[in-house]
Amino acid sequence: MQTDASLLTDSSAESTYRDVNGVRLHVVAAGDEDGPLVVLLHGFPDFFYCWREQIEPLVEAGYRVLVPDQRGYNLSEKPDGVRSYRKSELVRDVVELVHSEGRESAHVVGHDWGASVAWELALRYPATVDRLGIVNVPHPAVLRHHVLSNPTQLKKSWYVFFFQLPRLPEWTCKRENFAFFERALRANASPGTFTDEDIARYRAAWRRPGALTATINWYRAAARHTASPPRDLVDAPTLVMWGEQDFALEPEMAPESLAYCEDGRLERFPETGHWVPHEEPEAVTALVLEHLGE
């Protein structure tokens, strides 16, 4: 099954490959090459498909849109070893992706791990981020505080510790045709959010050689290589969108994250879980367009 830009209805979207930071990334590119640049970052266990509903409206609004499969995912290269997935490397991928368009900066929007990379990007390379969009991941300082001091959040983070084990996480996630991942998607979203066709496309991406270990290595690297960014305050205007029924993250971390933003705004989704771009695509699109246009 194809898992490239042919999955999209936007006829302007095409699959490209960019050599950045020592890896080759599959990047869906769409829109006028001279338009303001927007980079959309997916999380775990997703791929560029996370942002399928946002690409065409952004293009219609005049933006140039890049949506990479982040390293280790789907059609992008999957370097060996845990160190290859340190946040410093993940962030550098995005910096060089922006440069591959002949740009110095871009609007950056991320969900889940993509939001974690987006936060880090804004803190490590502030000049690279024009406006920042975050979906359901707190500022790294807030997450660190809650994991260390909040028993409820620590319990919700059980899978992060499980993923530190050798081999067993891969076996667990792969068994019964990736039932573990399917449950992660469907159990925290309203019925019908993920169709059987969607799940088939995800399974095709998860089956790519090396993808399973690579994506789990993001978690292993986060636990073993914990260098903090050089600053805590985000300069870029920041929109935080948060589904308050998230199975993995406590909702109070959303407003606490605004304390680390020079110019921050929070939009809550009280009845929505972790997969906000999938479950509330029209609302997310409207908020992103409003934020980028301010």
N, C-alpha and C positions, 0 to 999 in steps of 0.2 A: 504494500500500500504506500502511495506517495504521501510524504509528510513535508512538502515544500509549499511554495506560494500558490500552487495549483489548488490548494484547499480553500482559497479565498475567493470571494465574489468580486473583489475590486480588480478590474482588468488592468489597472496601472501597476499593481503590485508584482514584483518579480523576485525570484530567488537569486541572490548574488553571494559571492564568497569574498571575504576580506581577510587578508593576512595582517593580524595585529598582535603585538606583544608575544610573538613567537608561536601563535596558534592560528589556525584557519577557522574562521567563524562563518556559519551560514547565516545570512542576514536578509530578511525580507525588506526590500526597499520600495517605496511608493511616493508619488507626488512630484511636484515641480522641483528640480534640483536646485533652483535658486530660492525656494521658499524657506521660511524659518525652520530650523531643524528640531525635530522631536525624536528622542530615543525612548522606546518602550521596553522595559525589562521584565521578563517573566520570572516566576519562582519555581519551587519544587512541588510536585514532580511534573511540572508543566513544560511547555516549550513555546515558541513564538505564537502559537495558536491561542494562547491566553488573551491576546489583544486583537483578535480577529474582528470584533465588533467596533473597535475604535479606529482602525486604520483608515477606512474609507471616509468617515466623517472628518477626520483630521485633514486628509488630502483635499476634500471638498472645501475646507476652510482655508486652504492655501499653504498648508504645511508640507515640508519634506519629512517623511517618516522612515525611520530605521527600526526594525524589530529583530534583534539577533536571537538565535538559539545560543544561550550563553555556553561557555566552554563546558564540555562534558555532556551536553544535551543534544538529542535528536541528530541533526545533520552536521553539527559542529565537531571540530576535532576534540579528542578525549585524551589529553596527555596523561601519562602514567604518574602514579605516586600522589600521596596526600598533599605534599607541599605545593603541587601545581594548582591547588584550589584555595590557597590563602587569599584572604580578602584583598591584600595588596595587589595580587595578580588579577583578580576579578575586576577590580576598579581600573587597573591600567588597561585592561581590554577595552573598557568603555571610552577611556580617554583617547586611545588610538583609533577606536571606531569613529569618534567624532572627527578626529584629524583626517581620517580616510575620506571624508567628504569635503576636505579643504576648509574646515571650520575650526575655530578655537573654542567654541562653546555651543551648548544645545539646551533645550528644555529636556528634562529627564523625569520619567514617570516609571515607578516600579511597584510590583506586587510581590508579597512574600519575600523570598530570597532576593528577588529583583529590587524590592524596596530596601533591603539591607545594603545591597550594593549601591543603590542610589544615595542613601544616607552617607555611606562611607565616601562616595565620590564627592559629595558636597563638602565634606569635612577635610578630605585630603587634597582635593583639587578644586577649591571653591570657584576659581575663575572659569572652570569648564561648565558650570551649571548656571543657566539663566534663571529658570524657574524649576522648582522641584515638586513632584507629585508622589505621594506615598500612600500605599494601600495596605493596611493591616500588618504593619511591622513598626514597632516603636523605635525611637532614637536609641542608638546603641548604649548610651549611658543609662537610659531608663530600663532597658531590657536587662542589662547587667545587674542593676540594683534589685530588680524584682526576682531574678533567678537566685540571687544570693540571700534575699530577705523575705520573700513571699512564698510560704509553703504551697499555696494553691497554684501559683505559677510554676513552681518547681515540679509539682505533680503533673501539670499539663505538659511539661517539657520532657516527659519520660522517654519519648522516642529519640530525642537528641542523644541521651545517654546510651540507649540501645544501639544506635548507629555507630557508636564507638567500638563495638565488638568486631572482631575479624570474621568475615565470611557469613556468619549467621544472619545479619541483616539482609544480605543479598539473597540468601536462600529463602528467607521469610517473605520478602517482597515479590520474588519471582513465582512462588508456588501458586498453584491454582490460577494460572494465567494472570498474574499480577493482581490478585484479589485484594491484597493489602492496599495498593495504590488506588484501586477502584473505590474501595470503601472510604479512603481518605477524601476523595473527591465528592462522592455522592452523599456521604453521611452528614456532611456539614453544609448542605445546600438544599434548597427547596426541590421537591420532586419535579423532574423534567429539565432541570438546569443542565445536566449532562445526559445527552441522548446516547443510545446504544452506538450510533455512528461516531459520536465524539469519543466514546471509550475505545472503540476500535482504532481510531486514529492515535489515541494516546498509547495504546498497546504497541502499535507499530513503532512509535518513537522510543518507548521503553526497551524494545527488543534490539535496538541498534547495538552492534558489538561494542562492548565496553561502557555503554551508557549507564547501566545500573550501578556499577562500582564508582564511576566518575561522579554521578549525582550524589551518592551517599558520601563520597569523599569531601564534598562541600562541608558537611557537618563535622567530619573528622578533623578537617583543617581548622575549622572555627574553634574547636576545643583544644587543639594542640598548638596552634599558632595564634596567640591572642594579643598581638600588638595593637594598642589603641591608636585611633587617629590622633593627629597632633593638636586638635582643637575640639571643643564641644559645641560651639555656637555655629549654627547654619546661617549664612548671610543671605542666601537666595530666598525669595518669597516662596513659602512652602504651603502646600495644600495636603492635609492628612485626611484620608477617607477611611472609615473604620466600620466594619460589620461587627456589631456588638455581641453576636451569638457565636463568635469565633471559638472553636473547640480547643485551640492551642495557645491563645494569648488573652490575658486579662484586659477588659475594656478600659480600666482606669489608666493604662499605660498610654492611651491616645492623648488625652488632655495633658498629661505630664510631659509628653514629648514637645508640646508647644513652648514650654519654658526654655527649650534649647534652640528656638527659632527666632531670629531677629524680626521676622514678619511671618507669622504662622496663622493658619486657619484650620479648623476642624469641622468636618462634615460627617455626621453619624448616620449609620443605617441600623436602627434598633432591632429590626426583625431579620437581619441578614447575617450569615455566618462568614467564614473565612474567604470564600470565593466570590468576592464582591464584583470583580469585572465580568464574571460569568453570569452571576445571578441578577445583577442590576446594570446591565451594559449601557442602557440609554441614560440612566442617571449619572453613571461614571463618565460617559462621553460628554454630557452637558457640563458637568463640573470641571472636567479637564479643559474643555474649550473656553469656559469662562475664566479659569485661572490663567491659562496661557495668554488670553487676550487682554488681561488687565494692564 
